[in-house]
Amino acid sequence: MFDPRPHFHEQPEVEGFPRYDCEIASSEMPSGASWLANCLLELNVALWKPWGADLRGDWRQRGGRRYRYDRHDEAWRRLLPSLRHGREFAFRAAPVPRLTHAWPGTCADLPRTLLFVRDPRDALYSFWQRARRAGLEDAGLPFAEFIHRPWFHYPLSRVDFLALWLGAWRQALQDREHLIVRYEDYRADALGTLRRAADFLGIGAAEAELGRAVAASDFQVARAAEQALIAKGTLQAQFIRAGRAEEWRSHFDTAMHAAIGARFDSLNRWLGYAPGPAPAAAAPAPPLEQVLLAAQAQPWPAERAQRLIRWLIAASMDAGFT
């Protein structure tokens, strides 16, 4: 279902939607970006190939930009609870967002970029909880060991990957029209956060429409959908857990803070997050050329690959890698 080829992500390849016109980027680690995606669905924004998944076969065109979702198992309702079998959407002509977890530069730049972020400490903590609950890691694995294990095929630990990924996007956004949306703002004021995102994306929606989208995308709605799918046997593991912001404040101990180190200090200042409790030793520098190979940047246009290496170098320096 997931297609890693960069050219697959360049265009929607769906009748009535010739191109993407904006990008919504979020880390692969738990960020809450699916909340915004579901709100957009409720506002009749088409989400083609979400996060690299080819779901085009689940849709039936009913004329023009009207499409019916046709998937009996409804497995995607864990992430997008509005994707109910048989539901019809009269999609807007614009915006047409590309939802991505990719490195900046993987695809051609788009006019606008929305970066959805979560406090890195909470993203890592939530990922740790999810991996153990889903049986992907041993239930007794300590947080510090978990975040220092490799990130898939990359020559990077999980914590270093997140630091570099966020840092690279920080560099890329300097030359783009962009908006940063934080998970913490969504949890504090969902309606106001959606309004900011909708305004940035050029979505004309009344307050009542925004309110309905927020209600249909609530954390409790997604969790109930997931629980129903688990009860039916469609899904096996629970992913949706607490839905709380700033869990690190009450759950981190000295060892967990030490495992994070100083990697995110500069990023936290940029994103408006609280600093760590005390200065920490710098981490060793990652092998950036090998990171580029793991990112499968070889077939990219040379200019894009060269930009990514520049962004990675800047991100590495910003994270204090030595």
C-alpha positions as CSV (number, residue, x, y, z in Angstrom):
1,M,0.0,0.0,0.0
2,F,2.8,2.4,0.8
3,D,4.9,3.4,-2.2
4,P,8.3,4.8,-1.4
5,R,9.2,6.1,-4.8
6,P,9.6,9.9,-4.8
7,H,7.9,10.3,-8.2
8,F,4.8,8.6,-6.8
9,H,4.3,11.5,-4.4
10,E,4.7,14.3,-7.0
11,Q,1.1,14.4,-8.2
12,P,-2.3,13.0,-7.0
13,E,-3.0,11.2,-10.3
14,V,-6.7,11.4,-9.7
15,E,-9.3,12.7,-12.1
16,G,-10.3,16.3,-11.3
17,F,-7.1,16.8,-9.2
18,P,-4.2,17.4,-11.6
19,R,-1.7,18.6,-8.9
20,Y,-1.0,19.3,-5.3
21,D,-0.9,22.9,-4.3
22,C,0.4,22.7,-0.7
23,E,2.2,20.4,1.6
24,I,1.5,19.2,5.2
25,A,4.6,17.7,6.7
26,S,4.8,15.8,10.0
27,S,7.2,13.3,11.6
28,E,6.5,9.6,11.4
29,M,6.5,9.5,15.2
30,P,3.2,10.2,16.9
31,S,2.4,13.9,16.3
32,G,-1.4,14.2,16.1
33,A,-1.3,15.4,12.4
34,S,-4.1,13.0,11.6
35,W,-6.4,15.2,13.6
36,L,-5.8,18.0,11.2
37,A,-6.1,15.7,8.2
38,N,-9.5,14.5,9.4
39,C,-10.7,18.0,10.0
40,L,-9.7,18.8,6.4
41,L,-11.7,15.8,5.2
42,E,-14.7,17.1,7.1
43,L,-14.2,20.4,5.3
44,N,-14.3,18.5,2.0
45,V,-10.6,18.7,1.3
46,A,-9.4,15.7,-0.7
47,L,-6.5,13.8,0.8
48,W,-5.0,11.7,-2.1
49,K,-2.1,9.3,-1.2
50,P,-2.1,10.3,2.5
51,W,1.4,9.9,3.9
52,G,2.5,7.9,0.9
53,A,-0.3,5.3,1.1
54,D,-2.1,4.6,-2.2
55,L,-5.8,4.6,-1.3
56,R,-7.0,5.6,-4.7
57,G,-8.6,2.2,-5.2
58,D,-10.9,2.8,-2.2
59,W,-12.6,5.7,-3.9
60,R,-15.4,5.7,-6.6
61,Q,-16.0,8.8,-8.6
62,R,-19.7,9.9,-8.6
63,G,-19.3,12.8,-11.1
64,G,-16.9,15.8,-11.1
65,R,-15.2,16.1,-7.7
66,R,-17.8,14.0,-5.9
67,Y,-16.3,10.7,-4.6
68,R,-17.6,7.9,-2.5
69,Y,-15.4,6.0,0.0
70,D,-15.7,2.3,-0.7
71,R,-13.8,0.2,1.8
72,H,-15.8,-2.3,3.9
73,D,-13.1,-2.9,6.6
74,E,-12.8,0.8,7.4
75,A,-9.3,0.2,8.6
76,W,-8.2,3.8,8.1
77,R,-10.7,5.1,10.6
78,R,-8.1,4.7,13.3
79,L,-6.3,7.7,11.7
80,L,-9.2,9.3,9.8
81,P,-12.4,8.5,11.6
82,S,-14.5,10.2,8.9
83,L,-13.6,7.6,6.3
84,R,-16.7,5.5,6.7
85,H,-17.7,3.0,4.1
86,G,-20.2,4.5,1.7
87,R,-19.7,8.1,2.7
88,E,-19.7,10.6,-0.2
89,F,-17.6,13.7,-0.3
90,A,-18.1,16.7,-2.6
91,F,-14.4,17.8,-2.6
92,R,-13.3,21.3,-3.1
93,A,-11.1,22.2,-6.1
94,A,-8.5,23.6,-3.6
95,P,-6.5,23.2,-1.5
96,V,-5.1,19.8,-2.6
97,P,-2.5,19.0,0.1
98,R,0.3,16.4,-0.1
99,L,0.4,14.7,3.4
100,T,4.0,13.6,3.9
101,H,6.5,12.3,6.5
102,A,9.3,12.7,4.0
103,W,12.5,14.7,4.1
104,P,12.2,18.2,2.6
105,G,13.1,18.2,-1.0
106,T,11.9,14.6,-1.6
107,C,9.4,16.1,-4.1
108,A,9.2,19.4,-5.9
109,D,8.5,22.4,-3.7
110,L,4.9,23.6,-3.4
111,P,3.7,27.1,-2.8
112,R,2.8,26.6,0.9
113,T,4.0,24.3,3.6
114,L,2.3,23.5,6.9
115,L,4.5,21.8,9.4
116,F,2.7,19.9,12.2
117,V,4.9,19.3,15.2
118,R,4.8,17.9,18.7
119,D,7.2,18.4,21.6
120,P,10.0,16.0,20.7
121,R,10.1,14.6,24.2
122,D,6.4,13.7,24.0
123,A,6.7,12.3,20.5
124,L,9.5,10.0,21.6
125,Y,7.6,9.0,24.8
126,S,4.4,8.3,22.9
127,F,6.4,6.3,20.3
128,W,8.0,4.2,23.1
129,Q,4.6,3.5,24.6
130,R,3.1,2.6,21.3
131,A,5.9,0.2,20.3
132,R,5.7,-1.7,23.5
133,R,1.9,-1.9,23.5
134,A,1.9,-3.1,20.0
135,G,4.5,-5.8,20.7
136,L,7.1,-4.2,18.5
137,E,9.5,-3.9,21.4
138,D,9.7,-5.8,24.7
139,A,7.4,-4.4,27.4
140,G,10.3,-3.9,29.8
141,L,12.5,-2.0,27.4
142,P,13.7,1.2,29.1
143,F,13.0,4.5,27.3
144,A,16.7,5.4,27.1
145,E,17.5,2.2,25.3
146,F,14.5,2.5,23.0
147,I,15.2,5.9,21.7
148,H,18.9,4.9,21.0
149,R,18.0,1.9,18.9
150,P,18.2,2.3,15.1
151,W,15.5,4.1,13.1
152,F,14.6,1.5,10.5
153,H,17.4,1.2,7.9
154,Y,19.0,4.6,8.8
155,P,22.5,4.9,10.4
156,L,20.8,6.9,13.1
157,S,19.1,6.3,16.4
158,R,15.4,7.1,16.7
159,V,16.2,10.2,18.7
160,D,18.9,11.4,16.3
161,F,16.6,10.8,13.3
162,L,13.9,13.0,14.8
163,A,16.4,15.8,15.6
164,L,17.8,15.8,12.1
165,W,14.3,15.5,10.4
166,L,13.0,18.5,12.4
167,G,16.2,20.4,11.8
168,A,16.2,19.8,8.1
169,W,12.6,21.1,7.9
170,R,13.6,24.1,9.9
171,Q,16.2,25.0,7.3
172,A,13.9,24.3,4.4
173,L,11.1,26.5,5.7
174,Q,13.3,29.6,5.7
175,D,12.7,30.0,2.0
176,R,9.0,28.9,1.9
177,E,5.7,30.4,2.8
178,H,4.8,28.3,5.9
179,L,2.8,27.8,9.0
180,I,3.8,25.8,12.1
181,V,1.0,24.0,13.9
182,R,1.7,22.4,17.2
183,Y,0.0,19.5,18.8
184,E,-0.1,21.3,22.1
185,D,-2.1,24.2,20.5
186,Y,-4.6,21.8,19.1
187,R,-5.1,20.2,22.5
188,A,-5.5,23.6,24.1
189,D,-7.8,25.2,21.5
190,A,-8.8,22.9,18.7
191,L,-11.2,25.3,17.0
192,G,-8.7,28.2,17.0
193,T,-5.9,26.0,15.7
194,L,-8.1,24.7,12.9
195,R,-9.1,28.2,12.0
196,R,-5.4,29.2,11.7
197,A,-4.7,26.2,9.5
198,A,-7.8,26.8,7.3
199,D,-6.9,30.5,6.8
200,F,-3.4,29.6,5.8
201,L,-4.6,26.9,3.4
202,G,-7.2,29.2,1.8
203,I,-10.2,27.3,3.0
204,G,-13.3,29.5,3.3
205,A,-15.4,27.9,6.1
206,A,-17.9,29.3,8.5
207,E,-17.4,29.0,12.2
208,A,-20.1,26.3,12.4
209,E,-18.4,24.3,9.7
210,L,-15.1,24.5,11.6
211,G,-16.9,23.4,14.8
212,R,-18.4,20.4,13.1
213,A,-15.0,19.4,11.7
214,V,-13.4,19.6,15.2
215,A,-16.2,17.6,16.8
216,A,-15.9,14.8,14.1
217,S,-12.2,14.7,14.5
218,D,-12.0,14.7,18.3
219,F,-9.5,12.4,20.0
220,Q,-12.4,10.5,21.7
221,V,-14.0,9.9,18.3
222,A,-10.8,8.5,16.8
223,R,-10.2,6.3,19.9
224,A,-13.8,4.9,19.8
225,A,-13.3,4.1,16.1
226,E,-10.0,2.3,16.8
227,Q,-11.6,0.3,19.7
228,A,-14.5,-0.7,17.4
229,L,-12.0,-1.9,14.7
230,I,-10.1,-3.9,17.3
231,A,-13.3,-5.5,18.6
232,K,-14.2,-6.6,15.0
233,G,-10.7,-8.0,14.5
234,T,-9.8,-5.5,11.8
235,L,-7.0,-4.1,13.9
236,Q,-4.9,-6.0,16.5
237,A,-3.1,-3.4,18.5
238,Q,-4.1,-0.2,20.2
239,F,-2.2,2.9,19.0
240,I,-4.3,5.7,20.4
241,R,-3.5,6.2,24.0
242,A,-3.7,9.3,26.2
243,G,-4.2,12.3,23.9
244,R,-2.4,14.6,26.4
245,A,0.2,17.3,25.8
246,E,3.4,17.8,27.8
247,E,3.4,14.3,29.3
248,W,7.1,14.6,29.7
249,R,6.6,17.0,32.6
250,S,5.1,14.3,34.8
251,H,6.7,11.2,33.4
252,F,10.3,12.0,32.7
253,D,13.0,11.1,35.3
254,T,16.6,12.1,35.3
255,A,17.7,9.2,33.1
256,M,15.1,10.0,30.5
257,H,16.2,13.6,30.3
258,A,19.8,12.5,30.0
259,A,18.9,10.1,27.2
260,I,17.4,13.0,25.2
261,G,20.4,15.2,25.9
262,A,20.8,18.6,24.3
263,R,19.7,17.6,20.7
264,F,16.5,19.5,20.8
265,D,17.5,22.6,22.8
266,S,17.7,24.9,19.7
267,L,14.6,23.3,18.1
268,N,12.6,23.7,21.3
269,R,13.4,27.4,21.4
270,W,12.4,27.7,17.7
271,L,9.1,25.9,18.3
272,G,8.3,27.6,21.6
273,Y,8.8,24.6,23.8
274,A,10.2,24.6,27.3
275,P,13.9,23.9,27.6
276,G,15.3,20.8,29.2
277,P,16.1,20.7,32.9
278,A,19.8,21.2,32.6
279,P,22.7,21.3,30.1
280,A,23.6,18.0,28.6
281,A,26.6,16.6,26.8
282,A,26.6,16.8,23.0
283,A,25.9,13.7,20.9
284,P,28.3,12.4,18.3
285,A,27.8,13.6,14.7
286,P,25.7,11.3,12.4
287,P,27.2,10.0,9.1
288,L,25.4,12.4,6.8
289,E,26.4,10.9,3.5
290,Q,25.0,7.6,4.7
291,V,21.8,9.4,5.8
292,L,21.5,10.7,2.3
293,L,21.8,7.1,1.0
294,A,19.2,5.9,3.4
295,A,16.9,8.7,2.3
296,Q,17.1,7.2,-1.2
297,A,18.1,10.6,-2.6
298,Q,20.3,9.1,-5.4
299,P,17.5,9.4,-8.1
300,W,16.5,12.9,-7.0
301,P,17.4,15.8,-9.2
302,A,21.0,16.9,-8.2
303,E,19.9,20.3,-6.9
304,R,17.4,18.7,-4.5
305,A,19.9,16.2,-3.1
306,Q,22.5,19.0,-2.7
307,R,20.0,21.1,-0.8
308,L,19.2,18.2,1.6
309,I,22.8,17.6,2.4
310,R,23.2,21.4,3.2
311,W,20.1,21.3,5.4
312,L,21.4,18.1,7.1
313,I,24.8,19.8,7.8
314,A,23.0,22.8,9.3
315,A,20.6,20.7,11.3
316,S,23.5,18.6,12.7
317,M,25.4,21.7,13.8
318,D,22.2,23.2,15.2
319,A,21.6,20.1,17.3
320,G,25.1,20.4,18.7
321,F,26.4,17.1,17.3
322,T,30.1,16.8,17.6
